[in-house]
Amino acid sequence: MGTKARHSRFPSRKSSSSTLIFTLLIMFTFVILILLALGILSIPNNSGNSPKPNDLSSIVRNTVERGDGDEGRDEQWVEVISWEPRAYIYHNFLTKEECEYLIGLAKPHMQKSTVVDSETGKSRDSRVRTSSGTFLARGRDKIIRDIENKIASFTFIPVEHGEGLQVLHYEVGQKYESHYDYFMDEYNTKNGGQRIATVLMYLSDVEEGGETVFPAAKGNISAVPWWNELSECGKKGLSVKPKMGDALLFWSMNPDASLDPSSLHGGCPVIKGNKWSSTKWIRVNEYNV
């Protein structure tokens, strides 16, 4: 007597599960395509064309969006020039009128530049710094407040963390030897804490020399596009040529709040022309003025 073939009591369960999984995959793919089309998702680019850390042969350029009242201004953009130290150039950060205003405001009050004594916290003369300079109080007038607000937007650090603006003038042969902007003593950090960042604004062009040089910067420093335009001093490290209106932002502290020794920097001697600049030092905490 032949046996009857056995049939599953649930013949459609496997088929139903497969259909459900297939439907979910279709829906998931559809959602991903929509997100890609809307620009919410992007596919990572792992090609060899991506800049490598400390590779200065490909300067990163980001165009800054213009506001409604920026018609007629020179194009503004930001370049990442170094990761050790973290340094960026904001091109045409200041207008020509703002540069001339700061110079005109400072000229009648210029005095021989000094350095801060790490023991007493007071200013003293030094051969390492041969420029002349003066300070402009934070929030002194509307133009300065506007500049300070732009600095706050650039750095994402509140205006209240900044010291007053320092305007500097370098004549032929004048310089500022390599130094750190952060402090190695407790006295100078009582008000506002440590200096976390510096914004150096160039108020004039310089015909020759006067570069800001980072001798301890990491990377192929000779790959920068302006290498052949640098002075001998400028070729001793990663250097930035002064250009009216440009602003150089560099960080004296690492993201983990440790001091960054690669932020060592100096001002090369001016060989031809005059150099005007303005410095904003920014503190970790609010700086009382």
Number of C-alpha atoms within 10 A of each C-alpha: 3 4 5 6 5 6 7 7 7 7 9 9 10 9 9 11 11 11 11 11 11 12 12 12 12 11 12 11 11 11 12 14 13 12 12 12 11 10 9 9 12 11 6 6 8 7 7 7 8 9 13 11 11 17 17 22 16 16 16 13 14 12 12 12 10 11 7 6 7 10 9 6 12 14 14 17 16 21 16 17 27 23 18 20 24 20 21 20 22 23 21 20 24 22 15 15 11 17 20 17 14 20 19 11 13 19 15 9 13 16 15 14 20 18 14 14 15 14 11 11 14 12 12 11 13 14 12 16 19 20 24 19 21 21 17 18 13 18 18 11 10 9 13 19 14 13 17 21 16 15 21 17 12 15 17 9 19 16 21 18 20 26 22 21 23 18 26 24 25 24 18 16 16 21 23 20 16 19 14 16 19 24 16 13 14 13 15 20 18 10 15 18 19 23 24 24 25 22 23 22 27 26 29 21 18 21 15 19 26 34 25 24 24 27 20 17 23 18 19 13 22 16 15 17 12 11 16 10 12 17 19 10 18 24 18 16 20 26 28 20 23 25 20 23 24 26 27 22 21 23 25 27 22 17 11 6 11 10 19 18 17 20 27 19 24 23 24 25 25 21 16 14 16 19 27 26 25 22 19 20 18 30 23 18 18 17 18 11 11
